Each structure stands twice: as C-alpha cells, then as structure tokens.
Amino acid sequence: AVDNRIIFGKNSDRLFDEVQEIVYFPAAVHDNPREHLKFYCCYVCMTFLQCTYIEIDQVPETYAVVLSRPAWLWGAEMGANEHGVCIGNEAVWGREEVCDEESLLGMDLVRLGLERADTAEKALNVIVDLLEKYGQGGNCAEGTLLFSYHNSFLIVDRHEAWILETAGKYWAAEKVQEGVRNISNQLSITTKIDREHPDMRNYAKQKGWWDGKKEFDFAATYSYVDTAKMMISPGRYCEGYKLLNKHKGSITFETMMEILRDKPSGINMEGEFLTTASMVSILPQDPNLPCIHFFTGTPDPERSVFKPFIFVPNISQLLDTSSLILELDEPVKKKPHFKNKPDRRHPLYKIHQQALEVINNNEEKAKTMLDNMKKLEKELFEEMESILQNKHVDVDKIVNLFPQSAKDEIRIYKSNVNS
C-alpha cells in the first residue's frame, strides 16, 4: 500500500433483509476469579461471558472495539480494536462436515479476537485456542433458514496480516508481510502454511484425503478446490485477487472502496445474498498516527457513505447505527430461538432504505442525492488525510466523528425523501 499504510477492506455478504449495525464497546475490566480465591477459601467465582449461543469463560480485561455486526447476534462480521487490530471472516465449506450443534459462531470468534488481542498474531492465538476448547457451529442466520458454515479469517495489524482458515477444529494459517492477499468463500491456503493445528495432517491422512507423500496442500486436501485453477476460475476469490493485483503497490483506502463497490466482479453482491455492510481501515505503520476505520452500516457500498471512526477516550454508543432491541428481549437469547423476528432497523438503515427507493424511481433526485453523498464522503476523506499528514488529532472533535458523519448522511437522505 501507499505511504507505509496497511489497508484492510471487507464486504459483509448476508441475507438481503438482515440489518447490520455499527456498535462501539469500551475497554473493560472483568471480575477476576483469582481474586475471589485469595479471599474466600471455599468460594469460587468464575466470570462467564454469554456469546451468541453459548457461555464461555471471560478474561480479566477486554479492549475497546468497534464492530459491524448482524443486529441479532453477539459477535461481528468485521471490526477493529483500539490497538489497530482488524478482523473479518468469510463462510467456507469443505470435506469436514459442518456442525449444527450450537457452539461459537465464526462471528463470535471475530469479536473475541478483537476484544482479547493487541496484535494480529495474538488474535490468531485467541481464535485457535477458543476453537480447540469450544468448537464452532450453530445457525448463522436469524429465523427458520438453516445456514451453517466453517470460517476463514483475515487478521491484520499495523505490521502484518494472517490468513486463518478452518475446517471444524482443524486449521491452517498463512503469514502475509507484503503485497496483497484476499479471502472469499473458499479455502485458499495451499502449500505456504506458517502455522497449523498439530493433528491437521494426521486427520487428513486417516480420512484418506492425503496420502502423506505428496506435498501437503491445505485447500486441496480439506475442500474440493482444484488449487491449480483457483486463480483463473470466474469466482469472487479470483476476481478479488485480480482487482487487488491490478492496483498492487498503489492501493489507497479509496482504491479499496472502489474494489468493494465493484458489481461486475461480484465483490459487491446483489440478490438474495447481498452486501449488507462494508468496512475499510487505514493502519499506518507509524505508531504516532491513528488508525482510521470506515464503515457504511447500510447495504450496497455503491449507494452508501463510508464514515470514519477513530478510537479516542469517552466515545459514547453510536445511536444512529444501533438497533433498539434490548439485549433482554433478544429472541436468540430465549429457547427455542427465533420464535419472533423483531424490527431491528436502526435510524440510518430506515432512512437509507427510503433513499434507495428514491434513487431507483426518480432520476433527478437520485443525481442530487448521489452527488451530495459523494461530496460528504470527499470532505470526510480530506479531513482524514489531513489528520494523517499533519499528525494532529483534535480529540474533542474526533469523539463525535462517526455519529456526526451518520447524522450528515441522514440529513442528505431526509432532504430528498421528504421533498
């Protein structure tokens, strides 16, 4: 990337009517069981954490995170933490059967990695340890549709990236220190394996997927992918690879947004599954510069505004992009799950849906609205570039950066929807 910055980008492709929210959780200190043991000889207190479906052990301390997540679950499709770690996940399938039994979702693992690790490699450790202890599984969609999968993860910090791909509890990881790398809905780690589950090769041998003699290729062994054809097949993985390589060496955050907005490649998905939210992050290698994370919080990045978020103290909850359903009322928290499906649309999502209708039905208003959206985005980009060039962060202004950007976007939609 340009200017010694790592650029991270992800589209979240989900069911067309699923609402995705942008939420912030501050750093927190949790009850430490060891302290209780010290003072109460016979009393043991263990702090538990309720994830989407299961409870797991909590850790003493968690970092501040900003997440883009389907509004019905605990985890996240993608997000960042205060230390400049970013993680996104993708659904993958292969020879290892998907477990329907409720355990950790890949999206739970994204959030747990962000809350518990201050580098990309530590986040990888967190995820694989949790995978070993609790496994992955459960319905990844709200409602009656059964939609389960294994996960691949793109884990990034200011200095390096890791690709982590899983098949049940087995996994392989590849370290990326230069150039470009993408993941999509298929296993993509082949013979460059930098870390792996200790029993991964043995298990493949027992299953008859690998003879133990030829060079071990993770994607070829654990899935049905012909890795020789992987770079020339017409799928989204290949298309993403082509777009990234076309701009290799000159990728800016705007370039990444253009790639995420690309419809002919299928990167910006349409149909029953569509791009319901997008994220792009700038991670400068200079530790004195802030990491900047852009989120849409709305479907179709081509018809959305990328709004910036920077971690500073005292950020309040992001109300315009938060679903108003109380945690206690969550159908996923009650068994049997999903007896009802509440209205999860947050204020930005509601007005954005109305704006999309106007864009589709009124050419003149569509042009005005899209021009104003581009103008707002350009101003935000210039402001962020200025922060990175001048190395100056006005904390009082930054604390409201994302909420104010969302309000400005809402104002654009309202002026056209109501006129």
MOUR-V197054 format. One record per residue. N is the residue number from 1. RES is the residue in three letters. PHI is phi in degrees with one decimal (999 if undefined). Layout:
n,res,phi
N,RES,PHI
N,RES,PHI
This chain:
n,res,phi
1,ALA,999
2,VAL,-87.2
3,ASP,57.8
4,ASN,52.6
5,ARG,-121.8
6,ILE,-91.7
7,ILE,-112.0
8,PHE,-113.1
9,GLY,-143.1
10,LYS,-153.6
11,ASN,-98.9
12,SER,-100.7
13,ASP,-104.0
14,ARG,-134.6
15,LEU,-57.6
16,PHE,-56.6
17,ASP,-102.7
18,GLU,-82.9
19,VAL,-88.5
20,GLN,-113.4
21,GLU,-112.8
22,ILE,-109.1
23,VAL,-129.7
24,TYR,-120.2
25,PHE,-127.0
26,PRO,-71.7
27,ALA,-62.1
28,ALA,-147.9
29,VAL,-107.0
30,HIS,-109.7
31,ASP,-49.9
32,ASN,-96.1
33,PRO,-57.9
34,ARG,-64.4
35,GLU,-60.5
36,HIS,-64.4
37,LEU,-62.8
38,LYS,-64.6
39,PHE,-97.5
40,TYR,-121.7
41,CYS,-55.9
42,CYS,-104.0
43,TYR,-112.7
44,VAL,-113.0
45,CYS,-114.9
46,MET,-114.2
47,THR,-86.7
48,PHE,-110.1
49,LEU,-122.5
50,GLN,-87.2
51,CYS,-89.6
52,THR,-58.1
53,TYR,-113.6
54,ILE,-120.2
55,GLU,-94.7
56,ILE,-132.1
57,ASP,-67.6
58,GLN,-84.7
59,VAL,-102.6
60,PRO,-62.3
61,GLU,-143.5
62,THR,-127.3
63,TYR,-87.5
64,ALA,-67.8
65,VAL,-135.4
66,VAL,-120.0
67,LEU,-128.1
68,SER,-109.7
69,ARG,-141.5
70,PRO,-56.0
71,ALA,-64.8
72,TRP,-90.7
73,LEU,-121.1
74,TRP,-81.6
75,GLY,-79.7
76,ALA,-152.3
77,GLU,-74.6
78,MET,-165.5
79,GLY,173.8
80,ALA,-144.8
81,ASN,-121.5
82,GLU,-64.7
83,HIS,-97.5
84,GLY,82.0
85,VAL,-90.7
86,CYS,-123.4
87,ILE,-138.8
88,GLY,-135.5
89,ASN,-124.1
90,GLU,-133.4
91,ALA,-74.2
92,VAL,-135.8
93,TRP,-130.3
94,GLY,-166.1
95,ARG,-74.3
96,GLU,-74.4
97,GLU,-65.1
98,VAL,-78.6
99,CYS,-91.8
100,ASP,-82.1
101,GLU,-62.7
102,GLU,-72.5
103,SER,-142.3
104,LEU,-85.1
105,LEU,-79.9
106,GLY,-55.5
107,MET,-68.8
108,ASP,-62.4
109,LEU,-64.3
110,VAL,-60.0
111,ARG,-64.6
112,LEU,-62.9
113,GLY,-61.5
114,LEU,-71.2
115,GLU,-72.0
116,ARG,-115.3
117,ALA,-136.0
118,ASP,-104.4
119,THR,-139.5
120,ALA,-63.3
121,GLU,-67.9
122,LYS,-64.7
123,ALA,-63.7
124,LEU,-58.9
125,ASN,-59.9
126,VAL,-58.0
127,ILE,-65.2
128,VAL,-70.2
129,ASP,-66.2
130,LEU,-67.5
131,LEU,-61.7
132,GLU,-66.5
133,LYS,-78.6
134,TYR,-116.1
135,GLY,75.8
136,GLN,-125.3
137,GLY,163.2
138,GLY,117.3
139,ASN,-71.4
140,CYS,-97.0
141,ALA,-128.7
142,GLU,-86.0
143,GLY,105.4
144,THR,-85.4
145,LEU,-65.4
146,LEU,-92.5
147,PHE,-142.4
148,SER,-124.4
149,TYR,-161.5
150,HIS,-87.8
151,ASN,-132.9
152,SER,-117.8
153,PHE,-131.3
154,LEU,-109.1
155,ILE,-120.6
156,VAL,-133.9
157,ASP,-135.0
158,ARG,-66.9
159,HIS,-120.8
160,GLU,-156.8
161,ALA,-135.0
162,TRP,-127.0
163,ILE,-100.9
164,LEU,-120.7
165,GLU,-123.4
166,THR,-125.0
167,ALA,-141.5
168,GLY,64.5
169,LYS,-93.9
170,TYR,-86.9
171,TRP,-157.2
172,ALA,-137.0
173,ALA,-134.7
174,GLU,-125.6
175,LYS,-88.5
176,VAL,-119.8
177,GLN,-115.9
178,GLU,-157.7
179,GLY,75.8
180,VAL,-123.7
181,ARG,-155.2
182,ASN,-135.0
183,ILE,-129.2
184,SER,-147.3
185,ASN,-85.8
186,GLN,-157.7
187,LEU,-67.7
188,SER,-132.7
189,ILE,-79.5
190,THR,-105.1
191,THR,-102.0
192,LYS,-86.5
193,ILE,-118.1
194,ASP,-95.3
195,ARG,-146.7
196,GLU,-158.6
197,HIS,-62.9
198,PRO,-58.7
199,ASP,-107.4
200,MET,-60.5
201,ARG,-73.3
202,ASN,-58.7
203,TYR,-62.0
204,ALA,-63.5
205,LYS,-66.6
206,GLN,-58.2
207,LYS,-77.3
208,GLY,80.0
209,TRP,-87.5
210,TRP,-144.9
211,ASP,-86.4
212,GLY,81.6
213,LYS,-108.3
214,LYS,-72.1
215,GLU,-54.5
216,PHE,-77.0
217,ASP,-122.6
218,PHE,-60.2
219,ALA,-62.7
220,ALA,-68.0
221,THR,-77.6
222,TYR,-94.6
223,SER,-140.0
224,TYR,-103.8
225,VAL,-78.6
226,ASP,-84.9
227,THR,-66.7
228,ALA,-67.4
229,LYS,-97.8
230,MET,-57.4
231,MET,-84.6
232,ILE,-120.6
233,SER,-75.5
234,PRO,-82.1
235,GLY,-76.1
236,ARG,-67.5
237,TYR,-60.4
238,CYS,-64.6
239,GLU,-64.4
240,GLY,-63.9
241,TYR,-59.8
242,LYS,-63.2
243,LEU,-63.5
244,LEU,-66.7
245,ASN,-70.0
246,LYS,-60.0
247,HIS,-108.7
248,LYS,-51.5
249,GLY,91.1
250,SER,-134.6
251,ILE,-81.1
252,THR,-105.0
253,PHE,-66.9
254,GLU,-66.8
255,THR,-59.6
256,MET,-62.1
257,MET,-64.4
258,GLU,-60.3
259,ILE,-63.0
260,LEU,-66.0
261,ARG,-89.4
262,ASP,-75.1
263,LYS,-87.8
264,PRO,-55.2
265,SER,-77.3
266,GLY,85.3
267,ILE,-64.1
268,ASN,-93.1
269,MET,-82.9
270,GLU,-127.3
271,GLY,116.1
272,GLU,-63.4
273,PHE,-104.2
274,LEU,-138.2
275,THR,-73.7
276,THR,-91.3
277,ALA,-167.0
278,SER,-138.9
279,MET,-142.6
280,VAL,-136.2
281,SER,-123.9
282,ILE,-106.0
283,LEU,-119.2
284,PRO,-68.5
285,GLN,-73.7
286,ASP,-72.6
287,PRO,-66.6
288,ASN,-80.4
289,LEU,-98.5
290,PRO,-76.9
291,CYS,-80.8
292,ILE,-120.6
293,HIS,-119.1
294,PHE,-101.5
295,PHE,-130.5
296,THR,-93.5
297,GLY,71.8
298,THR,-142.2
299,PRO,-71.1
300,ASP,59.5
301,PRO,-59.6
302,GLU,-68.6
303,ARG,-118.2
304,SER,-138.3
305,VAL,-108.5
306,PHE,-80.1
307,LYS,-110.4
308,PRO,-85.6
309,PHE,-134.5
310,ILE,-128.7
311,PHE,-72.9
312,VAL,-140.6
313,PRO,-65.2
314,ASN,66.3
315,ILE,-71.8
316,SER,-97.2
317,GLN,-61.4
318,LEU,-91.2
319,LEU,-64.8
320,ASP,-71.6
321,THR,-119.4
322,SER,-112.3
323,SER,-66.5
324,LEU,-91.4
325,ILE,-70.8
326,LEU,-72.5
327,GLU,-50.1
328,LEU,-64.3
329,ASP,-88.8
330,GLU,-62.6
331,PRO,-58.3
332,VAL,-71.1
333,LYS,-82.6
334,LYS,-113.3
335,LYS,-102.1
336,PRO,-66.2
337,HIS,-65.6
338,PHE,59.4
339,LYS,-68.3
340,ASN,-137.5
341,LYS,-127.7
342,PRO,-70.4
343,ASP,-78.3
344,ARG,-100.5
345,ARG,-65.7
346,HIS,-85.2
347,PRO,-53.7
348,LEU,-65.3
349,TYR,-61.5
350,LYS,-58.5
351,ILE,-71.5
352,HIS,-64.0
353,GLN,-62.9
354,GLN,-65.3
355,ALA,-64.3
356,LEU,-61.1
357,GLU,-62.1
358,VAL,-62.5
359,ILE,-58.6
360,ASN,-75.6
361,ASN,-117.3
362,ASN,-137.4
363,GLU,-60.6
364,GLU,-66.5
365,LYS,-65.3
366,ALA,-58.4
367,LYS,-63.5
368,THR,-59.6
369,MET,-63.5
370,LEU,-64.6
371,ASP,-62.6
372,ASN,-67.9
373,MET,-64.3
374,LYS,-63.3
375,LYS,-64.1
376,LEU,-59.7
377,GLU,-61.9
378,LYS,-61.5
379,GLU,-62.9
380,LEU,-64.3
381,PHE,-63.0
382,GLU,-64.2
383,GLU,-62.8
384,MET,-68.9
385,GLU,-63.3
386,SER,-62.5
387,ILE,-61.1
388,LEU,-70.5
389,GLN,-77.1
390,ASN,-91.0
391,LYS,55.9
392,HIS,-125.7
393,VAL,-115.7
394,ASP,-85.1
395,VAL,-58.2
396,ASP,-61.1
397,LYS,-79.7
398,ILE,-65.3
399,VAL,-59.2
400,ASN,-110.0
401,LEU,-57.7
402,PHE,-68.7
403,PRO,-57.6
404,GLN,-66.5
405,SER,-62.6
406,ALA,-64.3
407,LYS,-64.2
408,ASP,-64.4
409,GLU,-66.0
410,ILE,-59.5
411,ARG,-60.6
412,ILE,-61.0
413,TYR,-65.6
414,LYS,-62.1
415,SER,-64.7
416,ASN,-94.0
417,VAL,-70.2
418,ASN,-91.0
419,SER,-84.4
